Amino acid sequence: MARPRRTLLTHERIVAAATALVDAEGLDALSTRRLAAELGVAGPSLYHYFATKDELLDAVANEVVGAVDTSMFASLGWSAALRAWAHSYRAALAAHPNIVPYLAQGPGRRPASLAMADVVYGALVKAGWPPARATHVGALMRYFVAGSALGSFARGFVEDPELYAAHYPHLSQAHRLAGHQRSVDDGAFELGLDALLAGLAATFETLRAAAPAR
């Protein structure tokens, strides 16, 4: 008789399945038992690859952040590089919004997150930002991008014109927002990014002007 065919487990296959589960049902849906069922294996077999749920979530988060492009910091000025990076960062997070709350806890030991932070911080310091301010800029960009990827402002309004017309006269057209989600959310992101970078540029010039002459 032929021997039963065993399901082949790999690190990549487990992370892909975990990512798909989190994408579909959220962080709370992920468990060793549920993931094992999705993969068609016994739960204990997963412990050879991941000892805890946090290790598994770290792997998922690392995979998501690994898709963010940071190559622009090698060729563009700091402001243009931040703009291009913000777009890539947002796209990566928006594709997997359910993992964003976990990512918001910080880079931890995740290689992709630490590598990204290293590139951004290094480029800002090299461009002339004081180290403390470079840290602030990196943190600020992360707050802004993560917030924009976490949800949709436009989708937060229900398509019920009576609700708004009766009680909120300044929101009489709010029921239309959900139908224009992409333009509203993308427009808000671009406006915020423009304002943020303009403010950083002004701060950078002020810091340069105040720096002691060499």
N, C-alpha and C positions, 0 to 999 in steps of 0.2 A: 504493500500500500504506500501511496505517496505520503510524505510527511506533511503535516499541516503547514500552510504558508504563514510565516511570521511577519507581522507588520514591522517594517524597517523604521526605526526611530533615529532621527538626527537632530542636532541642536537647531538647525535651520527650520526643519519641519515643525518642531514644537513651537518655536517662536512665531512662525507664520500662523499656526492654528490659534495660538494665544492672542495674537494681534487681531485676527478675524473675529474671535469671540468678544474681545473688548470693544472692537468697532461696532459690532452688531448689538451687544446687550449691555455694555458698560463694565466698569471695574468690578462691581459686586458679583458679576456673573462668573468671573474667573476663579476657579478652584481646581485643585489637582484632580479631584474626582470628575468634574465636568470636562476638563481638558482631556483626561484619559479616555473618557467616553467618546469625545469628538475624534480622537486619534485611533480609536479601536484597540486600545492597549489596557493593561492593568495599571492602576494608579501607582503602585510602588516602582514601576519601571521608569517613571519620570524623575524619581529622586536621584538617579544616576547622573542626570543632567542639571537639575535644579533642586536644591535642598529645601528651599522655602518659596512661598508665593512672592515675596519681595524680590528674590533673585530672578524670578520669571518676569515680573513687572519691569525690573531693571533691564532685562534683555529686550523686552518689547520697546521700552522707552529709548534704549540705545539704538535700536533699529530705526525708529522714527527720526531721531535727531541725526542719525548717520546720513539721512537723505538730504540734509541741509547743505547747500553749497557755501563754502567760505573762500573759494579761490579768488574772488574779487579783491580781497584785501592785499593780494600780492601785486596788483596792477593798478588799482584805482586809489584816488585820494580818499581820506577817511570818510567824508560825507557821502560821496557817491557809493563807496563800498558799503556803508551802513544801509543805504537805500536798497541796493541790490540784495544784500544779505537779508534784510527785513522781508522782502518779497519771497525769497526762497524759504526762509524760516516759517513764515505764515502759511505758505503752501503745504509744507510738510506737516505742520500741526493741524491745519484745517482738514487734511485728509484723514486724520485720526483724532478727532476732538475729544473722545472719551479718555484718552491717555493724558490729556493736558493737565488735569488736576494733579496727577502723580508727578509729572514733569515739573510742576510749579514748586515742588518741595525742594528743588535744587539738584545740582549735578551728581551729588553723592560720589560714587566710584565709577560711574559710567564713562567709558573711554571716549565715546563720541561727544558727549556733553563737555567733558573736560578739554578735549581737543578743540572744540569750537570756542570755548571760553578763552583758551590759551591764544588762539589765532586772533580773536577780536581784541582782547586786552593788549596783546603784543603790538598789533597794528596801531592802536590808538596811542599807546605810549611812544611808539616810534614816530608818529605824526606830530608829537609835541604835547599831547595831553598829559597833565600831571598824573602820576599813578593813581592817586585817590579818586580823581575825577574820571579817569578811564574806567575804574571800577563802577562808578556811579552811572556812566554812560551805558556800559554793558548791561547793568541791572535794569536801567530805564527801558532800554530797547526790549529786553526780555519781558518786562511787565506789559509793555504796549502790544507786542506781537502775540503773546500768550492770551491776553485779554481779547484781542480781535479774533483769534482763532477759536476761542472757547464757545462762542455762541453767535446767534444772529439777532441783531436789534430788530430788523425788519420782520422776522418770523415771530417776534414776541407780541405782535398785535393780531387779534382775531378778525376774521372777515365778517364783522357784524356792524354795519353802519349805524344802526339804531343805538348800540351801546355808547358810541362816542358822541353822536349828535345830541342825544338826550342829556348827557351829563358833562361832557368835555368839549365845549365849543371850539377850542383851539385845535382839537384833534379830529375835526370833521372828516378828514381824508385819511386818517390812520388805517382804516380798514383796507386801503389799497396797498399798503406797504409790503405785505407778504408777497404780492404779485410782482414786486420789483426788488426782491431780496438782493440779487447780485449787484445791481447798480447802487442800492442804498449802502450795503455793507462795504463794497469795494470803494465807493466814493468816500465813505467815512474814514476808511483806512488810509486812503491817499491824502485826504485833508489833514488827518492827524499826523501822518508821517511828514508831510510838508512843514507843518507847524513845528513839529518836534525838531526836525533837522535845522530849520531856520533859527530856532531858539538855541540849539547847540552851537551853531555857527557863530552867533552873537556872543555866547559865553566863551567860546574858544578865542575869539578876537580880544575879548576883555582880559582873559588870562594872559594872552601873549603881550598885551600892552602893559600889564602890571608886572610882568616878569622882569627881574633885574637884568640889565644889559651885561653881555659877556664880552 
